[in-house]
Amino acid sequence: MSAPLLLADWGTTSRRAWLVDARGKVIASAQDRRGMTTVEPGGWEAAFGELKGLLGDAEPRLSLLAGMVGSRSGWREAHYLACPVSLSDLVDELCWVEPGAIAIVPGICILREGFADVMRGEETQVLGAVAAGLVPRDCFVCLPGTHTKWIEVREGQVVQFRTVMTGELFAMLQTSGTLATQASGLVDAGPDFDAGVDRGLESGSPTADIFAVRAHALLDTGRIGNGAAYLSGLLIGADLRTGLAIGAHPTVEIIGRSDLAALYSHALARAGRKGRTIEGGMAAVSGLKHLAELAE
């Protein structure tokens, strides 16, 4: 049998990788916290060698990497392609670290009328989900996370998107600043989360609404029991308010971690939309596998 493919989604703080055999079956997988920020200057070859070792002894015929590994601070800078972008566009602009053996997927950008946005890695998941038939060729997709992405796909191409820094803001509120005490609890989709979602959906001032958590605590109103859940709901509601403005589809395809996807699906229902979940790893493997097939 021919040697397997090595496929990796290598982000800022973590990485996931898979070995895929000639029939397209995943035969090994690995995940760790060895993201871009942990790789010292000049250490990318060694970090890639470690990744190969996590997957076993097989020598891949082709290694295809997506995500922040292709950023300006990554292994090699793979430039951004302007929307609209398809899988074939991505493969035409692969950044080859080692010709024929190791390549990095380019990112996607929007730059028009003073507006700018970029993504790395999410494009592979979205277009992979389209290629695998997991989502329609015309769809509206949400990838919740540190930097949530809202993406419109038409005829199998990413045509527009918007990034919202929801996860990063929530993490900062939980770990530093005046709200850290109120925001330190666990998040669940209960009454406090729902109240936050509803406020985030209806208000255009999330940065002002955030302070209400502290005010209610100082005044002992008892109106917010779980500050973390309320803040999460508030930020996700504001996230939805921004994202849904660019897509009119009644169903939002949610690609990502099951826990985050569940919160976003719950919030979408309160906004009158339906959320349908696709596991992020499955979408990433599909996108990278289809890119590899086009590249070989």
Backbone as CSV, one residue per row, in Angstrom:
resi,resn,N_x,N_y,N_z,CA_x,CA_y,CA_z,C_x,C_y,C_z
1,MET,0.835,-1.196,0.000,0.000,0.000,0.000,0.871,1.248,0.000
2,SER,0.333,2.351,-0.569,1.096,3.587,-0.615,1.164,4.197,0.776
3,ALA,2.145,5.075,0.954,2.336,5.726,2.249,1.136,6.615,2.557
4,PRO,0.849,6.864,3.838,-0.313,7.673,4.211,-0.073,9.170,4.039
5,LEU,-1.156,9.929,4.165,-1.096,11.380,4.226,-0.980,11.805,5.685
6,LEU,-0.220,12.867,5.951,-0.229,13.499,7.261,-0.976,14.819,7.111
7,LEU,-2.048,14.981,7.862,-2.886,16.174,7.795,-2.901,16.823,9.167
8,ALA,-2.729,18.138,9.225,-2.659,18.812,10.525,-3.356,20.162,10.501
9,ASP,-4.072,20.434,11.579,-4.663,21.737,11.849,-3.843,22.322,12.998
10,TRP,-2.921,23.224,12.673,-1.914,23.702,13.627,-2.223,25.155,13.974
11,GLY,-2.789,25.367,15.166,-3.250,26.690,15.537,-2.309,27.455,16.430
12,THR,-2.849,28.490,17.064,-2.056,29.370,17.912,-1.601,28.676,19.187
13,THR,-2.522,27.954,19.831,-2.208,27.355,21.128,-2.250,25.833,21.135
14,SER,-2.700,25.213,20.068,-2.788,23.746,20.025,-2.670,23.266,18.587
15,ARG,-2.573,21.950,18.437,-2.516,21.360,17.106,-3.188,19.991,17.132
16,ARG,-3.791,19.646,16.000,-4.397,18.328,15.810,-3.837,17.748,14.525
17,ALA,-3.585,16.447,14.511,-3.023,15.825,13.307,-3.599,14.431,13.124
18,TRP,-3.626,14.006,11.860,-4.181,12.711,11.503,-3.325,12.058,10.423
19,LEU,-3.193,10.736,10.478,-2.649,9.961,9.362,-3.822,9.328,8.643
20,VAL,-3.845,9.484,7.331,-4.957,8.981,6.523,-4.399,8.040,5.464
21,ASP,-4.961,6.826,5.385,-4.437,5.844,4.427,-4.981,6.087,3.025
22,ALA,-4.593,5.245,2.079,-4.944,5.432,0.673,-6.452,5.358,0.430
23,ARG,-7.195,4.729,1.332,-8.651,4.642,1.203,-9.366,5.809,1.871
24,GLY,-8.601,6.740,2.438,-9.194,7.895,3.091,-9.577,7.665,4.524
25,LYS,-9.121,6.559,5.123,-9.461,6.228,6.500,-8.401,6.769,7.453
26,VAL,-8.831,7.375,8.559,-7.907,7.854,9.583,-7.348,6.652,10.340
27,ILE,-6.027,6.485,10.304,-5.399,5.331,10.950,-4.641,5.714,12.221
28,ALA,-4.453,7.008,12.432,-3.812,7.485,13.665,-4.155,8.960,13.839
29,SER,-4.216,9.413,15.081,-4.495,10.828,15.344,-3.767,11.259,16.615
30,ALA,-3.530,12.549,16.733,-2.854,13.099,17.903,-3.300,14.539,18.099
31,GLN,-3.270,14.975,19.351,-3.623,16.347,19.683,-2.829,16.772,20.905
32,ASP,-2.281,18.000,20.878,-1.561,18.500,22.041,-1.607,20.018,22.063
33,ARG,-0.925,20.628,23.047,-0.928,22.076,23.225,0.298,22.733,22.605
34,ARG,0.923,22.052,21.663,2.142,22.573,21.021,1.748,23.487,19.862
35,GLY,1.090,24.587,20.186,0.671,25.527,19.163,1.798,26.436,18.711
36,MET,1.464,27.357,17.818,2.456,28.259,17.230,3.242,29.020,18.291
37,THR,2.549,29.463,19.347,3.215,30.301,20.342,4.239,29.547,21.179
38,THR,4.243,28.214,21.111,5.205,27.426,21.895,6.444,27.061,21.095
39,VAL,6.441,27.366,19.796,7.575,26.978,18.946,8.584,28.129,18.911
40,GLU,9.775,27.859,19.373,10.811,28.880,19.418,11.331,29.162,18.005
41,PRO,11.910,30.354,17.776,12.478,30.668,16.459,13.459,29.596,15.998
42,GLY,13.286,29.144,14.782,14.152,28.107,14.238,13.783,26.705,14.677
43,GLY,12.690,26.576,15.423,12.333,25.272,15.966,11.217,24.540,15.245
44,TRP,10.811,25.032,14.075,9.665,24.432,13.404,9.942,23.032,12.872
45,GLU,11.125,22.809,12.319,11.445,21.472,11.812,11.398,20.440,12.934
46,ALA,11.955,20.814,14.090,11.939,19.909,15.233,10.514,19.669,15.722
47,ALA,9.702,20.736,15.762,8.320,20.592,16.213,7.525,19.709,15.260
48,PHE,7.799,19.836,13.966,7.123,18.978,12.990,7.577,17.528,13.153
49,GLY,8.851,17.327,13.422,9.353,15.978,13.674,8.680,15.342,14.882
50,GLU,8.462,16.149,15.931,7.751,15.651,17.111,6.333,15.225,16.747
51,LEU,5.684,16.033,15.916,4.317,15.727,15.503,4.262,14.409,14.733
52,LYS,5.200,14.221,13.828,5.251,12.950,13.087,5.435,11.781,14.044
53,GLY,6.285,11.972,15.063,6.519,10.908,16.024,5.276,10.540,16.818
54,LEU,4.411,11.518,17.085,3.173,11.243,17.817,2.229,10.337,17.026
55,LEU,2.399,10.334,15.707,1.506,9.563,14.848,2.064,8.188,14.484
56,GLY,3.259,7.879,14.951,3.830,6.561,14.682,5.072,6.641,13.816
57,ASP,5.425,5.513,13.236,6.681,5.403,12.483,6.524,5.593,10.976
58,ALA,5.281,5.656,10.484,5.077,5.743,9.034,5.591,7.076,8.486
59,GLU,6.240,7.019,7.336,6.711,8.224,6.657,5.637,8.643,5.647
60,PRO,5.004,9.803,5.829,3.920,10.205,4.933,4.414,10.538,3.533
61,ARG,3.550,10.280,2.552,3.896,10.657,1.173,3.703,12.161,0.946
62,LEU,2.803,12.760,1.740,2.557,14.197,1.666,2.051,14.659,3.022
63,SER,2.568,15.786,3.496,2.095,16.404,4.735,1.477,17.746,4.385
64,LEU,0.226,17.936,4.811,-0.509,19.153,4.487,-0.975,19.795,5.794
65,LEU,-0.576,21.055,6.019,-0.801,21.743,7.284,-1.649,22.984,7.058
66,ALA,-2.631,23.211,7.939,-3.469,24.401,7.871,-3.410,25.135,9.199
67,GLY,-3.794,26.411,9.183,-3.867,27.180,10.411,-2.718,28.155,10.583
68,MET,-2.450,28.522,11.840,-1.469,29.561,12.133,-0.028,29.143,11.864
69,VAL,0.196,27.884,11.556,1.507,27.441,11.086,1.911,28.214,9.831
70,GLY,0.924,28.739,9.103,1.194,29.514,7.896,1.153,31.009,8.085
71,SER,1.153,31.470,9.349,1.102,32.907,9.614,2.499,33.531,9.519
72,ARG,2.546,34.827,9.681,3.830,35.545,9.641,4.762,35.070,10.744
73,SER,4.186,34.583,11.861,4.994,34.076,12.961,5.125,32.559,12.935
74,GLY,4.665,31.926,11.856,4.677,30.470,11.769,5.904,29.924,11.072
75,TRP,5.745,28.712,10.528,6.853,28.025,9.869,7.224,28.739,8.566
76,ARG,6.227,28.925,7.731,6.368,29.705,6.499,5.110,30.545,6.365
77,GLU,5.234,31.757,5.844,4.048,32.587,5.673,3.348,32.225,4.364
78,ALA,2.158,31.682,4.477,1.313,31.395,3.317,0.365,32.578,3.174
79,HIS,0.380,33.236,2.029,-0.344,34.500,1.921,-1.862,34.298,1.924
80,TYR,-2.594,35.397,2.028,-4.048,35.372,2.074,-4.627,35.519,0.663
81,LEU,-5.648,34.720,0.370,-6.376,34.825,-0.886,-7.647,35.631,-0.654
82,ALA,-7.957,36.543,-1.565,-9.156,37.365,-1.435,-10.402,36.576,-1.833
83,CYS,-11.461,36.749,-1.058,-12.736,36.100,-1.386,-13.272,36.613,-2.729
84,PRO,-13.997,35.731,-3.457,-14.430,34.369,-3.128,-13.294,33.353,-3.324
85,VAL,-13.329,32.275,-2.515,-12.274,31.267,-2.533,-12.895,29.872,-2.486
86,SER,-12.369,28.973,-3.336,-12.791,27.577,-3.370,-11.628,26.681,-2.951
87,LEU,-11.887,25.383,-2.823,-10.806,24.435,-2.520,-9.733,24.463,-3.598
88,SER,-10.141,24.525,-4.855,-9.150,24.527,-5.943,-8.286,25.784,-5.902
89,ASP,-8.861,26.904,-5.485,-8.059,28.128,-5.325,-6.992,27.938,-4.251
90,LEU,-7.371,27.291,-3.150,-6.412,27.047,-2.069,-5.264,26.167,-2.526
91,VAL,-5.581,25.102,-3.261,-4.522,24.172,-3.659,-3.584,24.820,-4.679
92,ASP,-4.118,25.732,-5.492,-3.269,26.429,-6.474,-2.236,27.325,-5.803
93,GLU,-2.510,27.735,-4.556,-1.629,28.678,-3.860,-0.990,28.073,-2.610
94,LEU,-0.864,26.745,-2.567,-0.200,26.115,-1.427,1.223,26.653,-1.268
95,CYS,1.634,26.839,-0.021,2.991,27.275,0.280,3.829,26.028,0.584
96,TRP,4.764,25.697,-0.293,5.543,24.465,-0.156,6.778,24.697,0.718
97,VAL,6.807,24.038,1.855,7.984,24.055,2.721,9.051,23.152,2.129
98,GLU,8.616,22.002,1.649,9.482,21.045,0.958,8.725,20.579,-0.282
99,PRO,9.139,20.979,-1.474,8.372,20.697,-2.688,7.953,19.229,-2.803
100,GLY,6.650,19.048,-3.007,6.118,17.711,-3.187,5.932,16.917,-1.923
101,ALA,6.387,17.466,-0.776,6.354,16.689,0.469,5.622,17.374,1.622
102,ILE,5.863,18.669,1.837,5.249,19.386,2.955,4.724,20.724,2.439
103,ALA,3.425,20.976,2.656,2.825,22.223,2.184,1.911,22.808,3.256
104,ILE,1.747,24.132,3.197,0.890,24.861,4.121,-0.236,25.522,3.326
105,VAL,-1.459,25.408,3.839,-2.640,25.959,3.173,-2.683,27.475,3.383
106,PRO,-2.947,28.249,2.332,-3.046,29.702,2.501,-4.289,30.092,3.295
107,GLY,-4.306,31.333,3.779,-5.471,31.849,4.463,-6.395,32.562,3.492
108,ILE,-7.435,33.184,4.048,-8.421,33.922,3.253,-8.561,35.314,3.854
109,CYS,-8.814,36.314,3.006,-8.979,37.672,3.513,-10.116,38.406,2.803
110,ILE,-10.546,39.464,3.459,-11.455,40.449,2.861,-10.829,41.812,3.103
111,LEU,-10.726,42.606,2.052,-10.200,43.966,2.171,-10.945,44.834,1.171
112,ARG,-11.874,45.631,1.680,-12.650,46.500,0.793,-13.240,47.667,1.586
113,GLU,-13.229,48.839,0.986,-13.864,50.032,1.541,-13.507,50.246,3.019
114,GLY,-12.231,50.054,3.344,-11.776,50.273,4.701,-12.020,49.133,5.655
115,PHE,-12.690,48.057,5.218,-12.963,46.900,6.064,-11.947,45.805,5.775
116,ALA,-11.410,45.186,6.827,-10.435,44.108,6.654,-10.747,42.972,7.619
117,ASP,-10.569,41.734,7.154,-10.732,40.560,8.008,-9.899,39.431,7.408
118,VAL,-9.461,38.514,8.276,-8.633,37.392,7.821,-9.014,36.122,8.567
119,MET,-8.669,34.983,7.981,-8.812,33.697,8.675,-7.742,32.736,8.196
120,ARG,-7.363,31.835,9.100,-6.438,30.748,8.773,-6.933,29.479,9.457
121,GLY,-7.177,28.451,8.688,-7.611,27.171,9.228,-9.099,26.933,9.085
122,GLU,-9.913,27.946,9.389,-11.365,27.776,9.303,-11.820,27.525,7.866
123,GLU,-11.123,28.152,6.900,-11.510,27.948,5.497,-11.405,26.475,5.101
124,THR,-10.402,25.785,5.638,-10.217,24.371,5.325,-11.358,23.540,5.901
125,GLN,-11.789,23.860,7.118,-12.893,23.137,7.731,-14.194,23.368,6.970
126,VAL,-14.474,24.609,6.631,-15.738,24.932,5.953,-15.800,24.297,4.567
127,LEU,-14.766,24.501,3.773,-14.773,23.946,2.421,-14.652,22.428,2.446
128,GLY,-14.016,21.885,3.483,-13.974,20.435,3.653,-15.350,19.877,3.952
129,ALA,-16.110,20.580,4.789,-17.472,20.152,5.094,-18.340,20.184,3.840
130,VAL,-18.137,21.193,2.996,-18.872,21.261,1.724,-18.487,20.087,0.833
131,ALA,-17.179,19.834,0.686,-16.700,18.764,-0.196,-17.194,17.397,0.247
132,ALA,-17.335,17.200,1.553,-17.779,15.911,2.086,-19.303,15.788,2.106
133,GLY,-20.005,16.841,1.715,-21.459,16.809,1.745,-22.035,16.961,3.142
134,LEU,-21.214,17.407,4.100,-21.697,17.599,5.466,-22.560,18.850,5.574
135,VAL,-22.333,19.819,4.689,-23.144,21.030,4.612,-23.442,21.296,3.136
136,PRO,-24.508,22.035,2.825,-24.821,22.341,1.423,-23.783,23.262,0.791
137,ARG,-23.790,23.318,-0.526,-22.875,24.201,-1.253,-23.258,25.671,-1.075
138,ASP,-24.485,25.918,-0.701,-24.933,27.261,-0.332,-25.360,27.189,1.130
139,CYS,-24.611,27.818,2.007,-24.911,27.699,3.435,-24.314,28.866,4.198
140,PHE,-24.692,28.929,5.472,-24.164,29.938,6.384,-23.581,29.197,7.577
141,VAL,-22.316,29.472,7.902,-21.571,28.659,8.858,-21.057,29.519,10.002
142,CYS,-21.107,28.956,11.212,-20.495,29.579,12.386,-19.454,28.635,12.949
143,LEU,-18.250,29.136,13.193,-17.195,28.386,13.863,-16.892,29.094,15.175
144,PRO,-17.542,28.680,16.275,-17.326,29.354,17.555,-15.959,29.024,18.135
145,GLY,-15.399,29.985,18.870,-14.094,29.731,19.472,-13.458,31.011,19.958
146,THR,-12.148,30.995,20.078,-11.409,32.176,20.522,-11.764,33.378,19.666
147,HIS,-11.718,33.179,18.353,-12.149,34.195,17.391,-13.239,33.555,16.529
148,THR,-14.484,33.761,16.902,-15.607,33.149,16.197,-15.669,33.666,14.762
149,LYS,-15.934,32.745,13.837,-16.071,33.105,12.428,-17.498,32.852,11.966
150,TRP,-18.056,33.817,11.253,-19.343,33.688,10.570,-19.063,33.745,9.077
151,ILE,-19.432,32.687,8.358,-18.976,32.527,6.978,-20.145,32.214,6.054
152,GLU,-20.251,32.945,4.977,-21.263,32.665,3.961,-20.616,31.923,2.797
153,VAL,-21.229,30.812,2.410,-20.737,29.981,1.313,-21.782,29.961,0.206
154,ARG,-21.332,30.241,-1.011,-22.219,30.167,-2.174,-21.534,29.347,-3.258
155,GLU,-22.271,28.373,-3.792,-21.759,27.504,-4.855,-20.393,26.923,-4.490
156,GLY,-20.242,26.539,-3.230,-19.012,25.900,-2.789,-17.838,26.837,-2.612
157,GLN,-18.087,28.147,-2.542,-17.012,29.123,-2.336,-17.298,29.978,-1.105
158,VAL,-16.242,30.294,-0.348,-16.382,31.279,0.724,-16.457,32.654,0.073
159,VAL,-17.584,33.352,0.275,-17.769,34.645,-0.390,-17.639,35.826,0.569
160,GLN,-17.965,35.610,1.841,-17.765,36.666,2.833,-17.743,36.051,4.223
161,PHE,-17.151,36.787,5.173,-17.093,36.299,6.544,-16.864,37.465,7.495
162,ARG,-17.068,37.180,8.788,-16.838,38.184,9.823,-16.271,37.485,11.051
163,THR,-15.290,38.102,11.675,-14.662,37.559,12.881,-15.114,38.350,14.104
164,VAL,-15.449,37.622,15.185,-15.836,38.247,16.450,-14.977,37.628,17.557
165,MET,-14.319,38.460,18.364,-13.346,37.974,19.353,-14.023,37.518,20.656
166,THR,-15.094,36.766,20.545,-15.908,36.396,21.703,-15.150,35.561,22.719
167,GLY,-14.544,34.473,22.282,-13.856,33.576,23.209,-12.684,34.241,23.910
168,GLU,-11.930,35.037,23.176,-10.779,35.713,23.783,-11.229,36.731,24.829
169,LEU,-12.278,37.494,24.516,-12.789,38.465,25.477,-13.293,37.781,26.745
170,PHE,-14.024,36.674,26.586,-14.546,35.969,27.753,-13.408,35.430,28.616
171,ALA,-12.381,34.876,27.973,-11.228,34.348,28.717,-10.530,35.465,29.492
172,MET,-10.397,36.637,28.898,-9.762,37.761,29.585,-10.604,38.219,30.770
173,LEU,-11.922,38.267,30.597,-12.797,38.682,31.689,-12.752,37.688,32.845
174,GLN,-12.569,36.404,32.525,-12.518,35.383,33.567,-11.210,35.387,34.359
175,THR,-10.148,35.857,33.750,-8.834,35.699,34.365,-8.194,36.994,34.850
176,SER,-8.720,38.144,34.461,-8.114,39.399,34.897,-9.158,40.503,34.917
177,GLY,-8.850,41.582,35.608,-9.742,42.727,35.644,-10.763,42.658,36.766
178,THR,-11.642,43.652,36.796,-12.566,43.824,37.911,-13.697,42.802,37.948
179,LEU,-13.941,42.096,36.833,-15.044,41.133,36.806,-14.592,39.694,37.039
180,ALA,-13.312,39.483,37.267,-12.789,38.118,37.354,-13.490,37.299,38.437
181,THR,-13.794,37.912,39.559,-14.460,37.174,40.641,-15.860,36.735,40.236
182,GLN,-16.626,37.639,39.644,-17.991,37.302,39.223,-18.018,36.352,38.020
183,ALA,-16.937,36.340,37.219,-16.917,35.557,35.983,-16.194,34.228,36.119
184,SER,-15.869,33.831,37.348,-15.004,32.664,37.520,-15.744,31.329,37.536
185,GLY,-17.052,31.327,37.483,-17.808,30.077,37.576,-17.873,29.303,36.266
186,LEU,-18.604,28.198,36.300,-18.810,27.372,35.124,-20.018,27.884,34.342
187,VAL,-19.973,27.695,33.048,-21.045,28.176,32.176,-21.986,27.033,31.830
188,ASP,-23.277,27.271,32.024,-24.277,26.324,31.534,-25.416,27.107,30.901
189,ALA,-26.209,26.410,30.105,-27.285,27.064,29.359,-28.539,27.158,30.221
190,GLY,-28.424,27.848,31.361,-29.533,28.030,32.271,-30.115,29.430,32.177
191,PRO,-30.893,29.842,33.180,-31.578,31.141,33.141,-30.629,32.334,33.019
192,ASP,-29.486,32.299,33.699,-28.549,33.427,33.598,-27.945,33.525,32.205
193,PHE,-27.602,32.382,31.620,-27.087,32.376,30.250,-28.140,32.933,29.303
194,ASP,-29.388,32.472,29.445,-30.469,32.943,28.572,-30.678,34.446,28.705
195,ALA,-30.635,34.954,29.944,-30.801,36.392,30.152,-29.684,37.171,29.465
196,GLY,-28.461,36.643,29.533,-27.347,37.297,28.850,-27.501,37.270,27.344
197,VAL,-27.899,36.115,26.806,-28.108,36.000,25.357,-29.141,37.022,24.889
198,ASP,-30.272,37.075,25.596,-31.340,37.979,25.184,-30.872,39.430,25.209
199,ARG,-30.103,39.797,26.242,-29.585,41.162,26.310,-28.599,41.429,25.185
200,GLY,-27.721,40.457,24.912,-26.755,40.625,23.836,-27.408,40.754,22.475
201,LEU,-28.499,40.035,22.255,-29.212,40.095,20.982,-29.909,41.434,20.774
202,GLU,-30.415,42.016,21.856,-31.228,43.223,21.713,-30.441,44.509,21.866
203,SER,-29.278,44.457,22.522,-28.527,45.674,22.828,-27.378,45.869,21.858
204,GLY,-27.103,47.113,21.568,-25.957,47.423,20.727,-24.762,47.894,21.523
205,SER,-24.787,47.671,22.850,-23.718,48.191,23.709,-23.172,47.110,24.642
206,PRO,-22.595,46.038,24.099,-22.125,44.953,24.974,-21.045,45.379,25.950
207,THR,-20.176,46.304,25.564,-19.108,46.707,26.476,-19.670,47.462,27.683
208,ALA,-20.807,48.141,27.506,-21.466,48.784,28.647,-22.254,47.750,29.446
209,ASP,-22.922,46.833,28.756,-23.741,45.824,29.444,-22.900,44.891,30.309
210,ILE,-21.656,44.667,29.919,-20.771,43.802,30.703,-20.661,44.298,32.144
211,PHE,-20.621,45.611,32.320,-20.419,46.166,33.667,-21.595,45.878,34.598
212,ALA,-22.765,45.560,34.021,-23.937,45.274,34.839,-23.681,44.105,35.792
213,VAL,-22.835,43.166,35.388,-22.523,42.027,36.255,-21.911,42.521,37.558
214,ARG,-20.981,43.439,37.478,-20.353,43.986,38.677,-21.349,44.829,39.487
215,ALA,-22.134,45.626,38.778,-23.095,46.490,39.476,-24.110,45.673,40.267
216,HIS,-24.657,44.631,39.662,-25.628,43.780,40.352,-24.994,43.104,41.574
217,ALA,-23.726,42.700,41.437,-23.037,42.065,42.568,-22.817,43.055,43.703
218,LEU,-22.405,44.275,43.389,-22.129,45.277,44.413,-23.402,45.731,45.122
219,LEU,-24.514,45.742,44.384,-25.779,46.202,44.959,-26.629,45.064,45.521
220,ASP,-26.101,43.836,45.433,-26.792,42.660,45.993,-28.232,42.543,45.486
221,THR,-28.415,42.721,44.192,-29.778,42.647,43.636,-30.277,41.214,43.524
222,GLY,-29.356,40.263,43.436,-29.750,38.871,43.277,-30.271,38.540,41.893
223,ARG,-30.169,39.453,40.958,-30.728,39.236,39.616,-29.829,38.375,38.745
224,ILE,-28.516,38.340,39.038,-27.588,37.497,38.276,-26.943,36.525,39.250
225,GLY,-27.341,35.253,39.166,-26.795,34.246,40.074,-25.452,33.718,39.629
226,ASN,-25.333,33.416,38.345,-24.098,32.873,37.773,-23.519,33.915,36.822
227,GLY,-22.562,34.691,37.326,-21.982,35.760,36.506,-21.293,35.248,35.259
228,ALA,-20.622,34.104,35.369,-19.925,33.547,34.205,-20.917,33.184,33.111
229,ALA,-22.029,32.556,33.484,-23.040,32.166,32.503,-23.670,33.399,31.855
230,TYR,-23.961,34.418,32.676,-24.553,35.643,32.128,-23.591,36.318,31.152
231,LEU,-22.325,36.455,31.549,-21.339,37.088,30.664,-21.152,36.306,29.372
232,SER,-21.074,34.977,29.490,-20.943,34.149,28.295,-22.137,34.351,27.377
233,GLY,-23.331,34.331,27.954,-24.532,34.549,27.150,-24.567,35.919,26.520
234,LEU,-24.163,36.933,27.290,-24.142,38.300,26.765,-23.214,38.417,25.564
235,LEU,-22.002,37.869,25.704,-21.034,37.948,24.605,-21.477,37.114,23.412
236,ILE,-22.039,35.932,23.654,-22.507,35.103,22.546,-23.711,35.750,21.869
237,GLY,-24.609,36.362,22.671,-25.736,37.069,22.073,-25.278,38.207,21.181
238,ALA,-24.295,38.990,21.646,-23.742,40.072,20.831,-23.029,39.518,19.604
239,ASP,-22.374,38.377,19.776,-21.715,37.670,18.671,-22.747,37.334,17.598
240,LEU,-23.869,36.736,18.016,-24.931,36.381,17.076,-25.505,37.625,16.398
241,ARG,-25.676,38.679,17.153,-26.216,39.925,16.599,-25.349,40.406,15.431
242,THR,-24.027,40.294,15.592,-23.103,40.692,14.527,-23.118,39.692,13.374
243,GLY,-22.990,38.401,13.716,-22.869,37.382,12.681,-24.103,37.211,11.839
244,LEU,-25.271,37.192,12.477,-26.506,36.953,11.738,-26.860,38.096,10.800
245,ALA,-26.232,39.250,10.996,-26.490,40.389,10.118,-25.983,40.153,8.702
246,ILE,-25.065,39.175,8.532,-24.523,38.954,7.188,-25.090,37.716,6.507
247,GLY,-25.994,36.980,7.179,-26.531,35.771,6.566,-27.996,35.582,6.887
248,ALA,-28.837,35.368,5.856,-30.279,35.255,6.056,-30.766,33.811,6.110
249,HIS,-29.859,32.831,6.087,-30.266,31.426,6.098,-30.972,31.086,7.418
250,PRO,-32.069,30.333,7.349,-32.758,29.952,8.590,-31.966,28.957,9.430
251,THR,-31.086,28.170,8.787,-30.260,27.195,9.496,-28.800,27.629,9.457
252,VAL,-28.157,27.614,10.621,-26.728,27.932,10.719,-25.970,26.634,10.971
253,GLU,-24.997,26.336,10.125,-24.150,25.158,10.302,-23.050,25.516,11.300
254,ILE,-23.013,24.818,12.430,-22.037,25.126,13.479,-20.929,24.076,13.436
255,ILE,-19.713,24.517,13.151,-18.569,23.611,13.079,-17.649,23.899,14.255
256,GLY,-17.419,22.884,15.100,-16.528,23.117,16.229,-16.703,22.124,17.348
257,ARG,-16.165,22.456,18.511,-16.242,21.638,19.716,-17.681,21.475,20.175
258,SER,-18.014,20.299,20.672,-19.396,20.000,21.017,-19.940,20.912,22.112
259,ASP,-19.116,21.269,23.120,-19.621,22.101,24.208,-19.951,23.515,23.738
260,LEU,-19.052,24.104,22.950,-19.310,25.432,22.414,-20.459,25.410,21.413
261,ALA,-20.482,24.385,20.577,-21.549,24.271,19.585,-22.911,24.201,20.263
262,ALA,-22.988,23.493,21.398,-24.258,23.372,22.121,-24.717,24.730,22.641
263,LEU,-23.786,25.535,23.167,-24.153,26.864,23.656,-24.626,27.757,22.513
264,TYR,-23.931,27.707,21.390,-24.320,28.538,20.245,-25.648,28.073,19.659
265,SER,-25.873,26.770,19.604,-27.137,26.256,19.100,-28.291,26.706,19.989
266,HIS,-28.076,26.651,21.291,-29.084,27.099,22.257,-29.375,28.593,22.061
267,ALA,-28.312,29.385,21.903,-28.486,30.828,21.704,-29.178,31.122,20.377
268,LEU,-28.833,30.374,19.345,-29.471,30.573,18.041,-30.970,30.330,18.115
269,ALA,-31.375,29.335,18.890,-32.804,29.060,19.042,-33.525,30.264,19.650
270,ARG,-32.879,30.941,20.584,-33.483,32.132,21.191,-33.547,33.284,20.184
271,ALA,-32.690,33.233,19.160,-32.708,34.244,18.101,-33.632,33.846,16.947
272,GLY,-34.309,32.704,17.077,-35.225,32.260,16.042,-34.567,31.553,14.877
273,ARG,-33.346,31.084,15.083,-32.643,30.336,14.040,-32.369,28.910,14.521
274,LYS,-32.155,28.031,13.569,-31.819,26.643,13.889,-30.319,26.434,13.716
275,GLY,-29.685,25.745,14.667,-28.273,25.400,14.556,-28.086,23.910,14.330
276,ARG,-27.232,23.563,13.384,-26.925,22.156,13.109,-25.432,21.958,13.257
277,THR,-25.014,20.974,14.068,-23.614,20.852,14.472,-22.843,19.829,13.657
278,ILE,-21.629,20.207,13.250,-20.665,19.316,12.584,-19.382,19.352,13.399
279,GLU,-18.840,18.192,13.733,-17.615,18.126,14.538,-16.443,18.727,13.770
280,GLY,-15.686,19.605,14.426,-14.628,20.352,13.755,-13.514,19.497,13.197
281,GLY,-13.114,18.450,13.933,-12.045,17.583,13.452,-12.430,16.869,12.175
282,MET,-13.675,16.416,12.088,-14.150,15.734,10.890,-14.102,16.667,9.681
283,ALA,-14.508,17.921,9.886,-14.486,18.892,8.801,-13.049,19.208,8.370
284,ALA,-12.133,19.338,9.344,-10.735,19.634,9.022,-10.101,18.500,8.227
285,VAL,-10.333,17.258,8.645,-9.785,16.107,7.918,-10.316,16.078,6.494
286,SER,-11.612,16.315,6.337,-12.199,16.300,4.997,-11.567,17.351,4.095
287,GLY,-11.425,18.586,4.625,-10.843,19.649,3.812,-9.410,19.370,3.424
288,LEU,-8.606,18.945,4.380,-7.197,18.655,4.102,-7.052,17.472,3.160
289,LYS,-7.898,16.457,3.327,-7.844,15.284,2.462,-8.191,15.654,1.022
290,HIS,-9.229,16.451,0.838,-9.591,16.865,-0.523,-8.517,17.764,-1.140
291,LEU,-7.909,18.629,-0.348,-6.808,19.444,-0.850,-5.620,18.586,-1.267
292,ALA,-5.316,17.572,-0.456,-4.202,16.681,-0.773,-4.450,15.925,-2.069
293,GLU,-5.683,15.489,-2.272,-6.013,14.760,-3.497,-5.843,15.654,-4.720
294,LEU,-6.215,16.946,-4.579,-6.051,17.878,-5.691,-4.583,18.222,-5.918
295,ALA,-3.781,18.212,-4.845,-2.377,18.595,-4.954,-1.500,17.503,-5.522
296,GLU,-1.892,16.241,-5.350,-1.034,15.132,-5.785,-1.130,14.873,-7.283
